[in-house]
């Protein structure tokens, strides 16, 4: 959801920095092919515990990144959900591998699509009071959806066109087709008004969508 439609600039809520951090925290996903799964899982579990330790009033920098609703609860719920989605994706890797699906590749894509797609959506998309909104959600703008599409397209190229440890890239045309088709789905997922945090819908939904599309190509 658009999380800053009515917050004044003087409130101290730095939404742009929050979204930039959201985007930057996707880059560790690129390390997944290079480290053992159990080590990755330990790091992600530690990250989840860290987000539950964080409080909106604990550090001034964190306070600036806290949404007004989080300040009232003195929690960082957005950070918590973000970390939990990554934990789910990393935990899914052995199960996907068991069914002959490249678990690392698709977990990495779900993480990157959530980070880069949703992050770029927030950076490019102005508030709904400033820009034209999509017909199905008055809190989402077309520019935001474009950001989600571009971010998830970049995630698709990183996961399907770039050779990484143990992951053989797809032929370029197939990789481009995969990235383009999945990014359109991610842009829709990011803009849906479901009542579910879009980190869940984009992070988990994009990974599952990528698996389905890969089976059809």
C-alpha positions as CSV (number, residue, x, y, z in Angstrom):
1,X,0.0,0.0,0.0
2,X,1.0,3.6,-0.5
3,X,2.2,4.4,3.0
4,X,2.6,8.1,2.9
5,X,-0.5,9.8,1.4
6,X,-1.1,12.1,4.3
7,X,2.1,12.5,6.2
8,X,3.6,16.0,6.1
9,X,7.3,16.5,5.2
10,X,7.8,18.0,8.6
11,X,6.7,14.8,10.5
12,X,10.2,13.4,10.2
13,X,9.1,10.3,8.2
14,X,11.7,9.9,5.4
15,X,9.9,7.7,3.0
16,X,12.4,8.0,0.1
17,X,15.3,6.8,2.3
18,X,13.1,3.9,3.5
19,X,12.4,2.9,-0.1
20,X,16.0,3.3,-1.1
21,X,17.0,1.0,1.8
22,X,14.2,-1.4,0.7
23,X,15.9,-1.5,-2.7
24,X,19.5,-1.8,-1.5
25,X,18.6,-4.8,0.8
26,X,18.0,-6.8,-2.3
27,X,21.6,-7.1,-3.3
28,X,22.5,-9.7,-0.6
29,X,20.2,-12.0,-2.5
30,X,22.9,-12.3,-5.2
31,X,25.1,-14.1,-2.6
32,X,22.7,-17.0,-2.3
33,X,24.3,-19.1,-5.1
34,X,27.7,-18.6,-3.4
35,X,27.0,-19.7,0.2
36,X,25.7,-22.9,1.8
37,X,22.0,-23.0,2.4
38,X,22.3,-23.7,6.1
39,X,24.6,-20.6,6.6
40,X,22.2,-18.5,4.6
41,X,19.3,-19.7,6.7
42,X,21.1,-18.8,10.0
43,X,21.8,-15.3,8.7
44,X,18.2,-14.8,7.6
45,X,16.8,-16.1,11.0
46,X,19.2,-13.7,12.8
47,X,17.9,-10.9,10.5
48,X,14.3,-11.7,11.4
49,X,15.1,-11.7,15.1
50,X,16.9,-8.3,14.7
51,X,13.8,-6.7,13.1
52,X,11.7,-7.8,16.1
53,X,14.3,-6.3,18.4
54,X,14.2,-2.9,16.6
55,X,12.0,-0.2,18.0
56,X,10.9,3.0,16.3
57,X,12.3,5.1,19.1
58,X,15.5,3.1,19.6
59,X,17.7,5.0,17.1
60,X,17.1,8.4,15.5
61,X,17.8,7.0,12.0
62,X,15.3,4.1,12.5
63,X,12.8,6.6,13.8
64,X,13.0,8.5,10.5
65,X,12.3,5.3,8.6
66,X,9.3,4.3,10.7
67,X,5.8,4.9,9.3
68,X,3.5,6.9,11.6
69,X,1.5,3.7,12.3
70,X,4.8,2.0,13.4
71,X,5.7,4.9,15.6
72,X,2.4,4.5,17.4
73,X,3.1,0.8,18.0
74,X,6.8,1.4,18.6
75,X,7.5,-1.4,16.1
76,X,9.1,-1.8,12.7
77,X,6.4,-4.0,11.1
78,X,7.5,-3.3,7.5
79,X,11.0,-4.5,8.3
80,X,9.6,-7.5,10.1
81,X,7.5,-8.6,7.1
82,X,10.4,-8.0,4.7
83,X,12.7,-10.3,6.7
84,X,10.0,-12.9,7.1
85,X,9.4,-13.1,3.4
86,X,13.1,-13.6,2.8
87,X,13.1,-16.4,5.4
88,X,10.2,-18.1,3.7
89,X,11.9,-17.9,0.3
90,X,15.2,-19.2,1.7
91,X,13.5,-22.0,3.6
92,X,11.7,-23.1,0.4
93,X,15.0,-23.8,-1.4
94,X,15.4,-27.5,-0.3
95,X,11.7,-28.2,-1.1
96,X,12.0,-26.8,-4.6
97,X,15.3,-28.6,-5.2
98,X,13.5,-31.8,-4.1
99,X,11.0,-31.4,-6.9
100,X,13.8,-30.6,-9.5
101,X,13.2,-26.9,-9.4
102,X,16.2,-24.6,-9.0
103,X,15.3,-23.4,-5.6
104,X,18.2,-21.0,-5.2
105,X,17.4,-19.2,-8.5
106,X,13.7,-18.8,-7.7
107,X,14.2,-17.8,-4.1
108,X,16.7,-15.2,-5.3
109,X,14.3,-13.9,-7.8
110,X,11.5,-13.6,-5.3
111,X,13.8,-11.7,-2.9
112,X,15.0,-9.4,-5.7
113,X,11.6,-8.8,-7.2
114,X,10.3,-7.7,-3.7
115,X,13.3,-5.5,-3.1
116,X,13.9,-3.9,-6.5
117,X,10.3,-4.0,-7.8
118,X,8.6,-2.6,-4.7
119,X,11.6,-0.4,-3.8
120,X,11.7,1.2,-7.3
121,X,7.9,1.6,-7.3
122,X,8.2,3.7,-4.1
123,X,11.1,5.8,-5.5
124,X,9.5,6.5,-8.9
125,X,5.8,6.7,-7.9
126,X,4.7,10.0,-6.4
127,X,1.7,10.1,-4.1
128,X,-1.8,9.4,-5.3
129,X,-2.8,13.0,-4.8
130,X,-0.1,14.0,-7.3
131,X,-0.1,11.4,-10.0
132,X,-2.7,9.4,-11.9
133,X,-3.7,6.3,-10.0
134,X,-4.5,2.8,-11.5
135,X,-8.2,2.1,-11.9
136,X,-8.2,-0.9,-9.5
137,X,-6.4,0.8,-6.5
138,X,-6.7,4.5,-5.6
139,X,-3.5,4.2,-3.5
140,X,-1.3,3.1,-6.4
141,X,0.0,5.2,-9.3
142,X,0.9,4.3,-12.9
143,X,4.4,5.6,-12.3
144,X,4.7,3.3,-9.3
145,X,3.6,0.4,-11.4
146,X,6.2,1.3,-14.0
147,X,8.8,1.2,-11.2
148,X,7.7,-2.2,-10.1
149,X,7.9,-3.5,-13.7
150,X,11.4,-2.1,-14.3
151,X,12.7,-3.3,-10.9
152,X,11.4,-6.8,-11.3
153,X,12.6,-6.9,-15.0
154,X,16.1,-6.2,-13.7
155,X,15.6,-8.9,-11.1
156,X,14.7,-11.3,-13.8
157,X,17.7,-10.5,-15.9
158,X,20.0,-10.9,-12.8
159,X,18.5,-14.3,-12.0
160,X,18.0,-15.8,-15.5
161,X,20.5,-14.2,-17.8
162,X,23.6,-13.8,-15.6
163,X,25.9,-16.8,-14.8
164,X,26.2,-17.3,-11.1
165,X,27.8,-20.1,-9.0
166,X,26.1,-23.3,-9.9
167,X,23.4,-21.5,-11.9
168,X,23.6,-21.8,-15.7
169,X,22.0,-18.8,-17.4
170,X,19.1,-19.3,-19.8
171,X,19.6,-18.5,-23.5
172,X,19.3,-14.7,-23.8
173,X,16.0,-14.6,-25.7
174,X,14.4,-17.0,-23.2
175,X,15.8,-15.0,-20.3
176,X,14.4,-11.8,-21.8
177,X,11.0,-13.4,-22.3
178,X,11.0,-14.7,-18.8
179,X,12.0,-11.4,-17.3
180,X,9.4,-9.4,-19.4
181,X,6.5,-11.7,-18.7
182,X,7.2,-12.1,-14.9
183,X,7.8,-8.4,-14.5
184,X,4.3,-7.6,-15.9
185,X,2.8,-10.0,-13.3
186,X,4.8,-8.4,-10.5
187,X,3.7,-4.9,-11.5
188,X,0.1,-6.1,-11.1
189,X,0.7,-7.9,-7.9
190,X,2.4,-4.8,-6.4
191,X,-0.6,-2.7,-7.2
192,X,-3.4,-5.0,-6.0
193,X,-5.5,-3.9,-3.1
194,X,-5.7,-7.2,-1.2
195,X,-5.3,-6.2,2.5
196,X,-2.1,-8.3,2.5
197,X,1.3,-6.6,2.8
198,X,2.6,-6.3,-0.7
199,X,6.0,-7.7,0.4
200,X,4.1,-11.1,0.7
201,X,2.2,-10.8,-2.6
202,X,5.3,-9.6,-4.5
203,X,8.0,-11.7,-2.8
204,X,6.2,-15.0,-2.7
205,X,3.9,-14.4,-5.6
206,X,6.7,-13.5,-8.0
207,X,8.7,-16.6,-7.1
208,X,5.7,-18.9,-7.7
209,X,4.9,-17.1,-10.9
210,X,8.4,-17.5,-12.2
211,X,8.3,-21.2,-11.5
212,X,5.0,-21.5,-13.4
213,X,6.3,-19.5,-16.4
214,X,9.6,-21.4,-16.5
215,X,7.6,-24.6,-16.9
216,X,5.8,-23.2,-19.9
217,X,8.8,-21.9,-21.8
